[in-house]
Amino acid sequence: MIIIPGPASRALGEGIAGELGVDAHPAEHRAFPDGESYIRLTAPVKGEIAVIVQTTSPPQDTRLMQLFMMTATAAGLDAERVVCVVPYLAYARQDKRFLGGEALSLDIVIHLLEAAGADDLIVIDAHNAGSLRRAQRQHSIGVENLTAVPLLAEHLRELGLGGAYSLAPDGGAVHLAEAAGEVLGGGSGFFEKRRNRMTGEIEMTVRELDVRGRDAAVFDDIISSGGTMARAVAGLRAQGARRVAAACTHALFRGDAERRILEAGADLIVATDTVATKFSQVSVARLIAERLRAMTR
Ligand code: R5P
């Protein structure tokens, strides 16, 4: 197996290789003056299982293009199997036509990956696992969706938040709160969130929860503008929660997301390294390495 960290996931790719006890062979990369990417694979892949590790956080389009280039190159150079590890899968939130005429970007990304020559795709906490499965059914690429939420919850437990209440900011993320609740042991629940598709504005309905005087943690797949997380944190604070943690798998943190979440009353912010940021305290390298080991056994 050859581990090929792409330009967007060099450290994580090296971490995965380290967990597997193999060398990493980072793809060579540079940007042309006009912004186009140059990509070169640095290890022979013929007859090998080539594992390409490339997250697709902003700038998504550039990183996706680099991913397609690495995938097509490995396939074109006769890798036996091309496994794309895309820890954060961009465009996964547009998984249905909310308004007539909208592009189904999740399907398009899966289709392009398959067309480039990917045999397998491994993602972490895809925005909607059901939509990912549906998209996969239209294609022959194998898709694995792993969750990092138990790792985030374990990390919070190590930080002294054992027994905290686990909250999802909306019904779509309730499975995340439930998974975290199993680790933290303080119960779980969710708020209701509705987003206006035309303006992007969110409305959150805060339910009465058993959090007064207790620690609590909000779990979401993505923090982008921070609006969702900030509303959920504020809702917990308003109900008298003691310490409140904001946890997510994919820390996109656009604009003033950090400030919004802290001003809403969060005591700490934790995330994984699917997107490398200052909040990446939890690594998904072992989780991915274990899956790769099992897949290729
Ligand atoms: C959407 O349903 C996702 O699970 C996240 O809640 C959302 O993407 C977070 O976005 P933002 O940080 O911009 O509110």
Residues whose N, C-alpha, C, O or C-beta is under 5 A from the ligand:
A	BS01	R5P	D220 D221 I222 I223 S224 S225 G226 G227 T228 M229
